[in-house]
Amino acid sequence: MQEAAHGRAAAVATGIKRMLPDKIVFSYQGDGDLAAIGTAETIHACNRGENFTFIFINNGIYGMTGGQMAPTTLEGQKTTTTPYGREMSKTGMPMKMAELVSHFDGVVYAERVSCDTPAHTRKARKAIEKAFKIQMKGMGTTFVEVASNCPSNWKCTPEESLEWLKEKVFPYFPLGVFKEPPKEEVE
């Protein structure tokens, strides 16, 4: 385990994987870390096809630093920095990272999953296992985005947060595979 400065996980993972190419290397990052301060490191690692796995937790908010608006905050979603809701005319649209990185030639696998139900949790586990298998074959960058809830910063109950995921998050951030290699190359 190696901790990196906020936003620099992709740069640190690149260095570790290049020094220890036989090890499974992954970054575990939230939306503020990966899609805000770490955008440059994320994009360039994906463009280079660095052979490690991104595990990206998208809860639409800065969950560990006070509940501020993140690059993935939905339109109208209230945060500590957008108390009346996010306005697209002022802040732009929420970033769809799995879709974005899937356009890079160096990214061989990109999928968005969730852990809101047992069935979705099983799919998430399979997605991470698949990402690691692809990495072990040295095929390039793998990216697993996990659409997640955050009841405390969303100011709701856990049950209400799961409903928000279904009603608001999944329509904008649909679950599914955005890029993958042929099955026979992974097996």
Protein Blocks (a to p, Z undefined) as FASTA:
>chain_A
ZZddehilmmmmmmmmmmmmmbccdddddfklmmmmmmmmmmmmmmnopacddddddehi
afknnopacfklcehiacfklmnopafklnopaddfklmmmmpmklmbdcdddfkbfklm
mmmmmmmmmmmmmmmnonaccddddddddfklnopafklmmmmmmmmmmmmmcgddfbdc
dfklmZZ
